[in-house]
Amino acid sequence: MAHLVQNLVETEVDQHQNKNAGDDPFQPQGRKYRQSQLQNILKTLQNTLAICQTNEDLTGQVDTLKRIGLVHCRLGEYAWGIKCLVQSLQMANDVGSPKSVGVILHHLGMAYCQTNQDDKAFKVYLKALRIFQKTQDHSEIAKILNHLGEIHNNWHQPVLALRCFRQAMKIFQNLGNSIEGEGRALENIGEAYTQLGRYRQALAVLEQALSIHEKKTSSGYSSRKLTTLERIGTVYFRLGEELRALDFYHQALEIGQELSKSLHGNTRSLDYIGAVHYHLGNYPHALAYHLQALRLWQEIAHPGEGESLFHEKAELSQLRTVYDCLGISEQGVQCSKQVQKMIINCGYRVSEEEISQYLSHGGRLNHNLD
């Protein structure tokens, strides 16, 4: 159990769900086994914390609270996770360990990003950056710069984002042992170029990132490959090459299906495919993909709970985000309304043939669906 706990924490700083959930260290896992495993780790950590408190071991309390916070985040219990990380941060400041403070700030920033609190994440990342600059921890400096750039990308500030990514890239290259960091930085540079409309440059760096991800076989690299393939597909869509875009989205979907934990990777790829078909006027095909994504939310996120309005809202929000990324926001609003109407009239589980019939009859089916 101690080995599991150590592995869990050691991987947290090095990995970063975004918004792109495939490799997200805070991504809630849908599998009961994984949930059970994390709950067991949590119990062990709570026992450890009690011992540290009894022994008045402040350093042990800082570390254990941090780990408890990370486990809560992995369980999707972000409010508890953030609360524990904040407590750990306060105690680390009292202990006077700059390295511990910097690491906890890094984790806290990631948790804030996962709860769409980019303003708070940006502030704690800046604090972490100043600490790592003082301690001359160049690897951490590069990672934080990458995170800051990602927030600038989220805020549609690609010029500021590029500045951060290029600084991070230079540090990773100087370190000489951070191929993973280089791949992430290249991927982010490609996203910034896409926002700037510099599509050929975006393709060039995204293909470099893809070649790095393809050299590795771990699930972390596979999920990075999934996201990079999606981003390449988006660039081709922006260039008006919809069929090439579909090819890359299907490649991403295949990887997502292999990574059973990648709920958002699977649903996002399905939504991208659906969006391209919708743009091309293949409405039954498009709606079938979007409904398939919604069923995955139901089946993987919380199996056995049945149809959930929460999952419907989450999926429709992601659907609109995908259309925004493709630059066809108005079509996304229209499609979202059609999906909602179809769910009301037909439910979640309709075939493409039934969707076609539904559309051809002006939003009606002439037989009862099971």
N, C-alpha and C positions, 0 to 999 in steps of 0.2 A: 504493500500500500504506500509506503514512504517513497518507493521508486516511482509510482504513478504520480504522486503529488509533485515530486521534483521535476518530472518530465513535463507535467502540465505547466508549471510556472516558467520553466526555462524556455518554453516555446512562445510564451505570450509576447515578450518584447520583440522577438524576431519576426512575428507575423502580424499582418494588419488587415471587418464586412461593410466596411461600408451602404459602403453602399453596395459592394460587389460580393456577396456573401459566401461564395464558394470557399475562400480560404480564411474566412473571418474567425479569429480566435474567440470571439464573443457570440458566435452564431449558435442559437439554441438548437440542440440536436433532437430530432424527432424519434430516434430509436430508443425503445424502453431500456435496452441493455446499457446504452451510454448514459441515460438519465440515472439509472441505478448505480452505475459506476461512479458518477459524479457525486451522488448523494452519499455514498460510502466514504469518498474522499472528504466530503464536507464534515461528516461526523468525526473522522480522524482529526481534522484540523481544529474542530471545536474542542475536542479533548486536549489537544496540544495547547490551545489558547488558555484553557483553564489551568493547565500546569504552569504555563509561563506567568499567568497572573498570580498564582499561589507563590511562585518563587520570586515575584517582582522582577522578572526578566523583561525589561522594556524592549531590548533589541529583538528578543524572541516574539514579543507581542506585535511589534511592527511588522515583522516578516509574516507571521501567521495571519494577522488581520488582512494583510495584502493578499495572501493566497486565498483566504476565505472569500474576499471580494471578487477575485478572478473566477472562482468556481461558481459563485452566484451569477456572474455575468454569463458564463458558459451555459448555465441553466436557463438563461433568458430572464433572470430575476435582476434586472438592471438597477432598480431603485435600491435594493439591498446591497448589490455589488458596489454601487457608487458610495453608499453610506459607509461600508467597511473600508473602502479605499481612502475616503476622506478622513476617517478615524486613524487609519494607519499613517496617513500623511501628517496629521497633527502630532502624533507621537514621534514620528521620524524627525520632525523639526525640533522637538524637545530633546531627542537623543543627540542631535547634531551631526547626522550622517548625510552629507551632501549627495553621495551616490544613491543611497536609499531614497532620498527625497526625489531625485531626478527620475529614478525608475518608477516610483509610484505615480508621479506626475504623468509620465509616459502612459502608464496603464489607464489613469483617470481620463486622459485625453481621448484614448481609444473608446472608453466606455461612453463618454459624452458624445462622440461621433455616432456611435451605434444608437443613441437615443435622440438623434437629430438636434443635438445641442452644440452646433458648430462654434457658436460664439464662445461658450465656456471651454470647449476643446482647444480653440485657438489660443486662449489666454494661458491655459495650463501648459500647452506645448511651448509657448514662448518662455515661460518660467523654467521648464525643463531644459530648453536650449541654452539658456544663460548658465545654468548649473553645469551642463556637460561641456560648455566652452571653457568654464573655469577649471574643470577637472581634466580638460583636454582628452575627453573620451570621443575620439573622432568617429567611431562607428555609430555611437548613439546620436551624435550631431547630425550625421547624414540621414539617419532614420527619421529624426524629428523634422528635418528640412523637407523630407519626402511627405510627411504628414501635413505640414503647413502648406505645402504646394497643393496637396489634394483638397484641402479646404478652400484654397483660392480657386481651384477648378470648380468646386461645388458652388462657389459664389460667382462663377462666370468672370473670373479675373485671370485669364490665361497668361497675360504678360507677367504678372506677379508670380503666378504658379511656375512659369518657365524659369524664372530667376532662382526660385527655391530648388527646382529639380536639377538644374545645371550645377548648382553648388553641391548638391547631394551626389550627383554623378561624378564630379571631379574628386570628391573625397573617397567614394567607393573605389574608383580606379586607382587612386594613390595607395589605398590600403592593400590592393592586390589580392585580397582573399574574400571579396564580397560580391561574387557573381550574382547571387540572389538579389542583393541590393541594386546592382546595376540593371538587372532585368526589370525590377519594379520601377526604377527611375525612368528607364527607356519607355516603358509602358505609359507612365504618367506624362512624359514629354509628348508622346503620340496623342494622348487625350487633349493636351493643351493646344497642339497644332491643329487638331480637329476643330476645336472651338474657334480658332483663329481663321478657319477656312483654308489652311495650308495642307491640303489633303495628301498631296504626293510626299511631302516631308513626313506627314503623319504615318503614311504607309511604310516608309523606309525605316523609321525607328521602331514601329510596331513589329515589323518583320524581324528586326534585330532582337527585340524582346522575345518574340516567339521562338527564335532559334535557341535562345538561352533556356527557356522553359522546357523545350523539347529534349534537352540534354539530360534532364533529371527525370526520375520516375516516381518520386514521392507524391503523395496526394496533395501536398501543398503546392508543388510545381504544377500538377495537373489542373488544379483549380485556377492557378495563375494563367495557365495556357487557355483555359476556358474563357476567362475574361478577356484575354488578348485577342482570341479568335472573334469574340463578339465585337470588340472595338474595331478590328479590321473589317468585319462585315459592315459596321456602321459607316466607315469611311467609304467603302465601295457603294453603299446606298447613297451617300451624299454626292458621289460622283455620277450617279445615275445608272450604276451597274447593279440593278436589283438582283439579277440571277446569281452573280458572283457573291453578293451579300448573303443570299439564301444559303449558298454552299458553305460559307464560313459559319453561319448560325447553326446549320445542321451539324457541322463538325463539333461546335461547342456543345450542342445538345447531347451528342454521343458521349462526350467526356462527362457531362453532368450526370448522365444515366449510370455511368460506371461509378461515380462518386455518390453513393446512396445518401450520404449526409448532406449533399449540396441541394437543399430545397430551393433556395433562391436562384442558384445557378441553373437548375432545371426549368423553373417557372419563367425566369427571365428570358432564357433562350427560346422557349415556346412563345412568349409574347413578342419577341423580335421577329420570329418567323411569321406569326399571325399578322403583325403590323405590315410587313412587306407584302403579304398577300392582300391585305386590305387596301393598301396603296395601289396595287395592281388591279383592283376590282374583283378579286377572287373572294367575295364576301363569305360564302359558306365555309370555305377552307380556312379563312382568317378567324371566323368566330369559333370554329371547331378547335383551333389551336389555343385560343384564349380561354375557352371553357375547360380544355384539358389542363391548362396551367392552374385554373381555379380548383379543379378536382385534386391536383397535387397539394395545394395548400391544405385542403381538407384532410387528405389521406396521410400526408407525411408529417405535417406540423403537429397535429394532435389526433392521432388515429383513434377511431372508435367514438369520437365525439359527435359525429354526424355533421350536417350542414351548419355552417356558422356564419353569421352576419359579419363577425370580425374578420374572418378570412376573406370574405367577399370584398370588404372594403380595402383590405390590404392588397389583394390581387388587382383590383380596379385602380388603385393608386399606382401600383407598379406598372400596369398597362399604360396609363397616361404618361408616366415618366419615360417609358420606352419610346412612345411616339414623340415626346419632347426631344429626346436624344437624336431622333432621326430627322428632326426639323419639320414634322408634320403634326403639330399640336392640335390643330383644328380637327383633323381626321381622328385623332385620339379621343377627343371629346365626343365626337359623333359615334365612334365605335363603342366607347364606354357606355353610352346611353343605350345602344342596341343590345349590348351584352346584358345590361341590367334588365331591360324589358324582356329579353328572352328568358332570363332566369325566373322572372315573375310568372311568365306564361307557361314555361316548359320545364323549369327546373334546371339542374346542373348537368344531368346525364342525358344528352341528346346526341344522336349521330350526325355526321355531316349531311347525310341524305335527308334527315329530318329537319336540319337547319335550312337546307335548300328549299324544302317544301314550305317551311315556315315563312321564309322570305318571299317565295313566289305567291303565297296566299295572303300577302299583306300583313304578316305578323300573326297568322293563325295556323293551327294544325287541325286537320280534319279527322283525327282519331286520337284516342287517349294514349298518352305515353305511360309506360310502366314506371 
